[in-house]
Amino acid sequence: PKLVNMTEESEEVIDESVETETVDEDSPKDSDTADASITEDNSSKLPEELLNPLKDMTEGTNSLIFANSKPMVEELAVSLKGLILDENTFSHTASVSKNTREEIEYMAKNGLVSPYRICCTTTMEHGIDFPTLDQICQIGSTSSVSSLIQRAGRSGRRGGPAVIHILSTDEWDMIQSIACSNLLQHNEIEEPNSKAQFWNVLLMQILSVVRQHQMTNSEEKGILTADILVDKFSKSFAFSFSIEDIRKIIDDSIASDLIRDFEGDLIIGDAGSNLVGKMNSYTSFVTPVEYKVKCLELEHPEIGTLPTSVNLSEGSCFKLSARKWEVTGIDNKTIYVKPAPKGKKLNILSDAAPVSKEVEQEMQRICTCEESYPFISDRCVPVLSKKREEFASYKRIGALDTPCFMNSANLFCFFPFQGTRIFNTLKLILNAEEDEYALKVNKSMAGFLDQCKDIIANPPAIEEILVEQLTTGELVPTEKLEKYLPIEYQAKMEATLKYDMEGAIAFLKSISDGSNIPNIQNDGWITSDNVDTSA
């Protein structure tokens, strides 16, 4: 898409560029699973530095406002509604009832309201076409270039340019936004994780085939044996698992009574009966257990849903569907509410979305080069300059010029910039402490390099580590049906989805290959200046 440089009053079209604005607020990353925000009063927890520019950008326009968590969406919707003083500001998330979501979409698509502001998460990232939509606003960086493309592409659907404002919430968020924008301009999109192994999808398909067979009434249907299942899935183009692995999953499913061998014919077992036969049985994502939220004072009482993990009681107040509600009662399936102006505030919760290697490598380049970017606002320029000054004070180590510094004689700190999966792996195998994009190892640099060489010579068995963590409960499986897999296959899934041992070893080799190693003496840098460790 062609995005507009909104820093120019003339709105000159610049190919694939975005405006990035920095505000002082912690940055939530992409998550559509966080709880609704709980409020104490009518005031917003969002700073004026965010709300005022957003109000100015969206007033009088038809705008989609993307945020990276449901609580942030609700905060934005309520705050903007109070700031602009109109009723055409809506929230659109998976927690809002289906009827309300469809009504919002219908009004926007058919021009029944204008101007409008729809605050949303990924629910409006795909398949939405509003002819009257003027622009997109993004609060916080997208986690990927592909997500930026999808969100920016919601506007400009009738021949005009796609317009997107990005309001960054801290310095790292700003740099990630610039990185995604740069990669987009150069038509570079993240490579998919080709090593991911979705054993849970195989289990889902096994259960589906067995149930379909069981529900078939034809006398000619024959029998379904484990051997037939193994043959079926080993020949399927959708799976690349070995015959031995497929057999192991089927045998374990029989042992755990997910499926049952009944006189030589496979049927669904007692343990599997609650996993199939429902609408959400065949989705590949986890459907959380949720309360329905109802206001009996309304003509259409169903407002939306909240996870059962929320800590609510009678009298608690929260924001949902762009309004404030007070809890009047709770039973085992429903939270009953009434409109309420006041409540108790809790922090917004969210989980960080993984960032690709390509995006983080571009972030490293941005931190260490002198490029200027016409699509960032004036407020961003000194923030970027300060970050570059900070990185100029760091040393470089290894073939990748990895930024690093000693925080003390025995605390080596470095910035991998290799993406979330390699970062997770390095943190695990180095027993390192995480500090935003940096890792800290309680060793001198010489000790760290020795540790790297030891790991390269004898790479840890990461699946064994994960099996132990799954056994002790330190690691909890989160993918759908994952917990029903044999524990070693849970570990295989986690290892391929969230870790990258091969990439981590390659990175450690680049660190310890003998090139570009800073001089050390008594476990410290030999330099004429002191490294700024305050960062």
Phi and psi in degrees as a GROMACS rama.xvg file:
@    title "Ramachandran Plot"
@    xaxis  label "Phi"
@    yaxis  label "Psi"
@TYPE xy
-95.2444  120.91  LYS-2
-104.747  155.735  LEU-3
-98.9538  136.657  VAL-4
-76.8727  97.7396  ASN-5
-77.582  -0.543933  MET-6
-77.1088  -14.2605  THR-7
-100.037  130.915  GLU-8
-61.7296  -27.9914  GLU-9
-77.9468  -6.9036  SER-10
53.1241  49.7317  GLU-11
-63.0682  135.156  GLU-12
-78.3878  126.042  VAL-13
-120.332  130.727  ILE-14
-57.9438  123.036  ASP-15
46.3912  54.005  GLU-16
-128.248  157.609  SER-17
-134.324  157.765  VAL-18
-93.9333  133.809  GLU-19
-116.359  128.052  THR-20
-119.675  137.95  GLU-21
-100.943  134.566  THR-22
-129.658  159.496  VAL-23
-91.1503  93.6329  ASP-24
-162.824  140.753  GLU-25
-59.8631  143.375  ASP-26
-98.8514  112.279  SER-27
-79.6862  140.374  PRO-28
-94.604  178.126  LYS-29
-59.0634  123.543  ASP-30
-161.969  128.507  SER-31
-111.742  25.8767  ASP-32
-119.589  -0.841094  THR-33
-76.4581  160.15  ALA-34
-73.9338  161.205  ASP-35
-65.4165  151.644  ALA-36
-76.7574  139.405  SER-37
-103.235  131.785  ILE-38
-118.395  149.916  THR-39
-101.473  -28.3074  GLU-40
-152.633  -171.145  ASP-41
-77.0339  -13.4383  ASN-42
-72.7246  153.983  SER-43
-93.5152  147.743  SER-44
-81.9864  -5.683  LYS-45
-83.9948  140.567  LEU-46
-75.1579  155.979  PRO-47
-61.769  -30.1066  GLU-48
-61.612  -23.2669  GLU-49
-92.8304  -47.542  LEU-50
-69.1112  -41.4558  LEU-51
-64.7316  -48.2943  ASN-52
-60.9329  -37.2525  PRO-53
-65.7937  -40.465  LEU-54
-60.5885  -46.5929  LYS-55
-64.1341  -39.0111  ASP-56
-66.8966  -35.0492  MET-57
-102.568  -14.8083  THR-58
-64.3014  126.91  GLU-59
80.3173  6.42577  GLY-60
-122.979  161.778  THR-61
-94.5538  112.952  ASN-62
-131.743  141.407  SER-63
-98.9032  131.046  LEU-64
-117.087  106.178  ILE-65
-87.5255  133.534  PHE-66
-125.789  166.376  ALA-67
-98.7284  8.88528  ASN-68
-154.524  154.202  SER-69
-62.714  -42.569  LYS-70
-59.0879  -40.0659  PRO-71
-64.019  -38.3686  MET-72
-59.7944  -46.4988  VAL-73
-65.5381  -40.5443  GLU-74
-59.9873  -45.276  GLU-75
-63.2576  -46.0621  LEU-76
-62.9997  -47.3141  ALA-77
-65.6393  -43.2851  VAL-78
-65.6518  -43.9175  SER-79
-67.6192  -37.5447  LEU-80
-61.4186  -39.5251  LYS-81
-73.7927  -31.6795  GLY-82
-77.695  -39.2964  LEU-83
-92.3232  -19.4547  ILE-84
61.3637  49.8322  LEU-85
-142.325  170.225  ASP-86
-101.731  8.93215  GLU-87
-96.9914  29.5721  ASN-88
-113.126  124.469  THR-89
-127.304  157.467  PHE-90
-112.164  141.864  SER-91
-137.384  95.0364  HIS-92
-135.621  174.245  THR-93
-65.7723  -18.8845  ALA-94
-80.9364  -19.6159  SER-95
-76.9317  140.441  VAL-96
-58.2158  150.932  SER-97
-59.0499  -41.3535  LYS-98
-61.3448  -42.316  ASN-99
-66.1726  -43.5272  THR-100
-59.1736  -45.0639  ARG-101
-66.5177  -35.7996  GLU-102
-65.2518  -42.7613  GLU-103
-61.3778  -46.1739  ILE-104
-62.3316  -41.3432  GLU-105
-64.4654  -45.1007  TYR-106
-62.9977  -43.5711  MET-107
-69.5775  -40.4132  ALA-108
-68.4976  -34.1789  LYS-109
-101.864  9.87182  ASN-110
68.6273  27.1274  GLY-111
-77.9574  -19.475  LEU-112
-131.095  142.866  VAL-113
-170.892  134.839  SER-114
-75.0686  158.325  PRO-115
-134.718  154.949  TYR-116
-129.448  119.124  ARG-117
-113.269  112.349  ILE-118
-88.0831  129.443  CYS-119
-150.88  167.486  CYS-120
-111.17  -144.213  THR-121
-68.1599  -8.66597  THR-122
-61.1841  -20.5013  THR-123
-116.756  19.1297  MET-124
-80.905  -27.7183  GLU-125
-126.905  144.238  HIS-126
71.8507  16.3418  GLY-127
-106.137  129.153  ILE-128
-135.392  98.1417  ASP-129
-105.395  109.235  PHE-130
-58.482  -29.4713  PRO-131
-93.0948  4.00036  THR-132
-68.0864  128.921  LEU-133
-92.5012  -39.743  ASP-134
-161.055  167.76  GLN-135
-117.997  138.745  ILE-136
-117.795  136.835  CYS-137
-121.374  121.683  GLN-138
-95.0109  111.506  ILE-139
83.5753  156.008  GLY-140
-66.8013  147.671  SER-141
-70.0282  155.705  THR-142
-80.8118  -11.1469  SER-143
-152.827  162.777  SER-144
-67.5338  -40.2639  VAL-145
-62.5726  -37.577  SER-146
-66.9579  -39.2509  SER-147
-60.6388  -42.3632  LEU-148
-61.5525  -46.6788  ILE-149
-62.0028  -44.8894  GLN-150
-71.2886  -43.7484  ARG-151
-62.7101  -33.1476  ALA-152
-72.5621  -5.1978  GLY-153
-69.2881  -25.969  ARG-154
-103.033  173.256  SER-155
69.2602  30.1958  GLY-156
-84.9941  -6.09966  ARG-157
-121.798  37.7  ARG-158
96.8959  -17.0578  GLY-159
-84.4357  174.114  GLY-160
-71.6601  150.007  PRO-161
-81.2944  123.303  ALA-162
-110.101  127.732  VAL-163
-139.116  132.135  ILE-164
-104.135  135.33  HIS-165
-114.989  120.143  ILE-166
-101.608  104.44  LEU-167
-77.404  147.157  SER-168
-105.727  -9.65323  THR-169
-163.531  -179.425  ASP-170
-66.3549  -41.4878  GLU-171
-67.8726  -38.5003  TRP-172
-61.7621  -39.4616  ASP-173
-62.5931  -45.1295  MET-174
-65.6445  -37.8961  ILE-175
-65.2053  -37.9659  GLN-176
-63.3911  -42.7735  SER-177
-63.7152  -40.5091  ILE-178
-62.3441  -46.9617  ALA-179
-61.9134  -40.0742  CYS-180
-66.3534  -42.7851  SER-181
-60.3838  -46.4113  ASN-182
-63.6098  -37.7226  LEU-183
-62.442  -43.2724  LEU-184
-62.0775  -29.9012  GLN-185
-96.5057  13.7247  HIS-186
56.6663  37.3789  ASN-187
-109.063  122.699  GLU-188
-121.034  148.631  ILE-189
-58.3918  143.773  GLU-190
-76.423  141.384  GLU-191
-69.0913  159.042  PRO-192
-77.4411  93.7171  ASN-193
-73.9476  -10.0317  SER-194
-97.3636  -1.58234  LYS-195
-63.3557  134.395  ALA-196
-119.896  111.49  GLN-197
-98.3525  77.0462  PHE-198
-64.7004  -27.8057  TRP-199
-65.7182  -33.1784  ASN-200
-69.0095  -38.3212  VAL-201
-59.7696  -45.9279  LEU-202
-61.5985  -42.2028  LEU-203
-59.1344  -42.9298  MET-204
-69.0232  -36.6963  GLN-205
-60.2672  -48.0353  ILE-206
-62.5544  -38.8332  LEU-207
-65.7585  -43.6697  SER-208
-64.5411  -41.3043  VAL-209
-64.9991  -43.3432  VAL-210
-66.5275  -41.576  ARG-211
-59.4565  -42.5107  GLN-212
-62.4786  -43.7328  HIS-213
-64.4032  -34.5044  GLN-214
-84.1343  -8.44839  MET-215
-76.6016  128.174  THR-216
-94.8605  -8.25985  ASN-217
-61.8724  136.939  SER-218
-71.0399  -15.6854  GLU-219
-96.956  11.7832  GLU-220
-69.5068  -20.8054  LYS-221
74.6676  -160.782  GLY-222
-115.083  159.245  ILE-223
-120.448  112.277  LEU-224
-105.788  169.046  THR-225
-61.9162  -38.1934  ALA-226
-62.95  -40.0105  ASP-227
-64.8362  -41.4088  ILE-228
-61.9298  -45.2946  LEU-229
-59.0074  -45.0799  VAL-230
-63.3397  -41.4747  ASP-231
-61.2075  -47.6337  LYS-232
-81.668  -26.015  PHE-233
-70.9844  -21.98  SER-234
-98.2771  -3.90598  LYS-235
-75.4218  133.539  SER-236
-68.4647  -17.3696  PHE-237
-76.7579  -17.7894  ALA-238
-125.955  143.736  PHE-239
-120.736  28.0476  SER-240
-82.7428  152.529  PHE-241
-73.4155  160.005  SER-242
-60.3146  -37.9909  ILE-243
-64.1257  -41.6434  GLU-244
-67.3712  -42.7592  ASP-245
-61.8027  -43.6338  ILE-246
-60.4606  -40.3128  ARG-247
-63.6139  -42.7102  LYS-248
-64.2179  -43.1924  ILE-249
-66.1481  -45.792  ILE-250
-61.8906  -40.2792  ASP-251
-68.2631  -35.3449  ASP-252
-64.5716  -35.4589  SER-253
-69.9597  -42.872  ILE-254
-63.4674  -34.0694  ALA-255
-93.3324  6.51231  SER-256
64.4291  24.3463  ASP-257
-67.2552  -41.8541  LEU-258
-126.559  159.889  ILE-259
-134.428  138.302  ARG-260
-88.6646  104.32  ASP-261
-107.619  98.8391  PHE-262
54.8887  44.5136  GLU-263
85.0975  -0.370986  GLY-264
-118.844  132.495  ASP-265
-82.0372  134.014  LEU-266
-134.419  169.892  ILE-267
-73.7531  132.493  ILE-268
-86.0422  175.976  GLY-269
-60.1232  -42.9017  ASP-270
-67.0814  -25.9666  ALA-271
-92.3406  -9.97136  GLY-272
-65.2437  -29.6272  SER-273
-85.3724  -3.31751  ASN-274
-100.171  -11.3371  LEU-275
-129.173  165.414  VAL-276
88.9014  1.01099  GLY-277
-113.45  160.488  LYS-278
-58.2294  -39.839  MET-279
-85.5931  5.06607  ASN-280
-67.1643  -25.8748  SER-281
-109.435  12.8996  TYR-282
-89.0971  152.959  THR-283
-92.9487  2.60414  SER-284
-111.508  160.197  PHE-285
-79.5316  129.644  VAL-286
-97.1004  111.638  THR-287
-68.6418  152.183  PRO-288
-74.0587  126.735  VAL-289
-135.352  152.68  GLU-290
-82.1175  147.369  TYR-291
-83.3821  143.285  LYS-292
-112.02  122.164  VAL-293
-130.692  141.566  LYS-294
-117.708  106.624  CYS-295
-70.4118  -10.5873  LEU-296
-77.5951  -14.4265  GLU-297
-93.6841  155.339  LEU-298
-64.0218  -40.7002  GLU-299
-111.677  95.01  HIS-300
-71.6591  -24.0067  PRO-301
-76.831  120.636  GLU-302
-97.089  -42.0336  ILE-303
170.391  -151.087  GLY-304
-137.809  158.101  THR-305
-137.412  145.327  LEU-306
-61.6454  147.203  PRO-307
-67.5365  -9.62755  THR-308
-76.7989  -10.9194  SER-309
-67.4677  142.439  VAL-310
-96.1904  87.6545  ASN-311
-122.992  150.469  LEU-312
-145.418  173.652  SER-313
-59.0698  129.087  GLU-314
98.6311  -17.4459  GLY-315
-65.9073  151.35  SER-316
-125.573  146.669  CYS-317
-152.544  169.999  PHE-318
-110.913  132.136  LYS-319
-156.552  139.492  LEU-320
56.2067  39.2516  SER-321
64.0281  25.4153  ALA-322
-140.792  163.531  ARG-323
-99.0254  139.633  LYS-324
-133.841  147.748  TRP-325
-113.447  132.976  GLU-326
-73.7667  127.425  VAL-327
-106.532  -16.1197  THR-328
-178.853  155.731  GLY-329
-138.605  130.039  ILE-330
-116.248  -167.131  ASP-331
-73.0138  -8.78225  ASN-332
-129.532  -15.4838  LYS-333
-137.274  140.133  THR-334
-104.249  121.191  ILE-335
-96.6672  136.165  TYR-336
-137.048  168.476  VAL-337
-137.893  157.39  LYS-338
-57.8163  137.819  PRO-339
-146.791  136.617  ALA-340
-86.049  -17.18  PRO-341
-130.797  159.642  LYS-342
-173.908  -166.027  GLY-343
-109.038  133.357  LYS-344
-91.6867  133.691  LYS-345
-118.824  165.033  LEU-346
-69.7455  150.667  ASN-347
-71.134  135.016  ILE-348
-109.368  140.874  LEU-349
-161.224  160.796  SER-350
-112.741  139.298  ASP-351
-69.009  136.353  ALA-352
-84.8742  148.642  ALA-353
-65.847  145.159  PRO-354
-112.28  139.478  VAL-355
-76.9891  162.78  SER-356
-61.7541  -40.0794  LYS-357
-62.3328  -42.6776  GLU-358
-66.9647  -43.9734  VAL-359
-68.5063  -35.4981  GLU-360
-64.7676  -36.6071  GLN-361
-68.1145  -34.6965  GLU-362
-62.5698  -40.965  MET-363
-62.1628  -43.0083  GLN-364
-63.03  -40.9265  ARG-365
-62.5439  -38.5419  ILE-366
-71.8589  -17.9472  CYS-367
-120.343  6.56595  THR-368
-112.517  -175.981  CYS-369
-119.179  17.9667  GLU-370
-62.7827  148.481  GLU-371
-110.076  157.393  SER-372
-129.304  113.373  TYR-373
-67.6973  -15.6514  PRO-374
-91.9293  1.18228  PHE-375
-99.5388  151.689  ILE-376
-78.6932  168.453  SER-377
-61.4694  -31.213  ASP-378
-67.4132  -24.0035  ARG-379
-78.1138  -28.2944  CYS-380
-59.6111  -50.747  VAL-381
-66.9112  -29.5328  PRO-382
-64.975  -44.5773  VAL-383
-65.9602  -40.8191  LEU-384
-61.8778  -41.5358  SER-385
-63.6877  -41.3777  LYS-386
-64.9181  -38.0848  LYS-387
-67.9618  -37.1422  ARG-388
-62.3881  -40.995  GLU-389
-60.1837  -46.2902  GLU-390
-71.967  -25.4962  PHE-391
-67.0397  -22.7828  ALA-392
-83.2642  -12.9737  SER-393
-83.6724  157.932  TYR-394
-83.6881  170.532  LYS-395
-121.411  138.991  ARG-396
-135.324  139.134  ILE-397
80.3906  178.196  GLY-398
-67.2947  -21.9956  ALA-399
-95.549  7.68662  LEU-400
52.5503  47.0888  ASP-401
-67.2021  123.539  THR-402
-64.8242  137.621  PRO-403
-155.797  163.448  CYS-404
-160.949  161.102  PHE-405
-99.4091  120.537  MET-406
-83.3734  -20.1992  ASN-407
-162.18  -177.938  SER-408
-61.0321  -25.809  ALA-409
-131.765  40.1048  ASN-410
-141.523  98.1256  LEU-411
-92.2325  128.726  PHE-412
-121.775  139.109  CYS-413
-150.311  158.795  PHE-414
-113.577  102.984  PHE-415
-65.3896  -43.122  PRO-416
50.9285  48.7927  PHE-417
-121.27  10.7525  GLN-418
94.9428  161.245  GLY-419
-63.8885  -39.3422  THR-420
-65.8479  -43.7463  ARG-421
-70.0418  -38.099  ILE-422
-57.6666  -48.0643  PHE-423
-59.202  -41.0022  ASN-424
-66.8266  -45.3881  THR-425
-62.0523  -41.6897  LEU-426
-60.1555  -39.869  LYS-427
-71.8805  -49.9814  LEU-428
-79.9024  -22.0879  ILE-429
-93.5899  -5.80984  LEU-430
53.3569  48.5871  ASN-431
-97.042  161.133  ALA-432
-99.8879  135.278  GLU-433
-88.0862  136.273  GLU-434
-140.767  89.0946  ASP-435
54.5521  -115.595  GLU-436
-91.4934  1.86515  TYR-437
-103.888  156.075  ALA-438
-119.108  139.331  LEU-439
-118.554  127.336  LYS-440
-116.211  129.513  VAL-441
-77.7749  64.7065  ASN-442
-149.401  159.31  LYS-443
-69.3225  167.75  SER-444
-62.4493  -38.9431  MET-445
-62.8792  -41.0323  ALA-446
-65.8431  -37.1744  GLY-447
-64.1588  -44.7268  PHE-448
-64.1343  -37.2226  LEU-449
-63.7682  -40.9874  ASP-450
-62.29  -42.4756  GLN-451
-57.6849  -45.2551  CYS-452
-65.1866  -38.1839  LYS-453
-64.209  -42.5171  ASP-454
-67.3683  -39.2276  ILE-455
-63.1238  -41.4971  ILE-456
-70.6373  -35.2959  ALA-457
-135.576  78.5308  ASN-458
-59.4651  134.331  PRO-459
-63.3564  148.653  PRO-460
-82.5909  93.4476  ALA-461
-64.0758  -32.0632  ILE-462
-66.6937  -34.3769  GLU-463
-67.0792  -38.9897  GLU-464
-62.0684  -42.4471  ILE-465
-70.5559  -34.9576  LEU-466
-59.8177  -43.77  VAL-467
-62.9978  -42.6924  GLU-468
-66.5603  -37.1328  GLN-469
-67.7264  -36.3449  LEU-470
-68.2909  -40.1316  THR-471
-83.6769  -10.8458  THR-472
88.2282  0.613659  GLY-473
-64.452  -32.1872  GLU-474
-116.445  129.836  LEU-475
-115.41  126.6  VAL-476
-64.999  137.07  PRO-477
-118.879  -16.9716  THR-478
-77.5247  154.358  GLU-479
-61.0745  132.744  LYS-480
64.8081  1.41383  LEU-481
-59.1719  -38.904  GLU-482
-67.0698  -15.1223  LYS-483
-89.1995  -5.2468  TYR-484
-78.6814  156.134  LEU-485
-54.5998  144.038  PRO-486
-60.9105  -31.0098  ILE-487
-68.8005  -27.4285  GLU-488
-82.4531  -27.3171  TYR-489
-60.6838  -44.3458  GLN-490
-64.3134  -39.3017  ALA-491
-60.4316  -43.1845  LYS-492
-61.5584  -49.877  MET-493
-59.5655  -40.5123  GLU-494
-64.4407  -36.3048  ALA-495
-87.5384  -25.1126  THR-496
-86.3619  -36.8665  LEU-497
-117.284  -6.59808  LYS-498
-133.246  164.003  TYR-499
-150.513  86.8966  ASP-500
-65.6899  -41.6121  MET-501
-60.0413  -45.0063  GLU-502
-66.5675  -36.5736  GLY-503
-66.4268  -41.8071  ALA-504
-63.9215  -41.7901  ILE-505
-61.3374  -38.7791  ALA-506
-65.9519  -44.5353  PHE-507
-63.1977  -34.3402  LEU-508
-64.4755  -38.0112  LYS-509
-66.9553  -29.2723  SER-510
-73.8634  -41.3074  ILE-511
-108.309  22.4397  SER-512
-79.8475  2.88289  ASP-513
92.0301  -6.03282  GLY-514
-98.5994  145.816  SER-515
55.1127  47.536  ASN-516
-98.4985  120.442  ILE-517
-59.7934  144.161  PRO-518
-66.0264  140.536  ASN-519
-129.99  151.406  ILE-520
-150.134  123.99  GLN-521
54.8164  43.1192  ASN-522
60.7164  27.1993  ASP-523
-134.633  170.026  GLY-524
-76.0861  142.686  TRP-525
-93.3979  99.5098  ILE-526
-142.58  157.053  THR-527
-85.643  -11.3314  SER-528
-127.432  160.992  ASP-529
-90.6486  138.56  ASN-530
-73.6437  132.286  VAL-531
-71.4842  105.982  ASP-532
-95.7412  0.146883  THR-533
-66.5095  -24.5493  SER-534
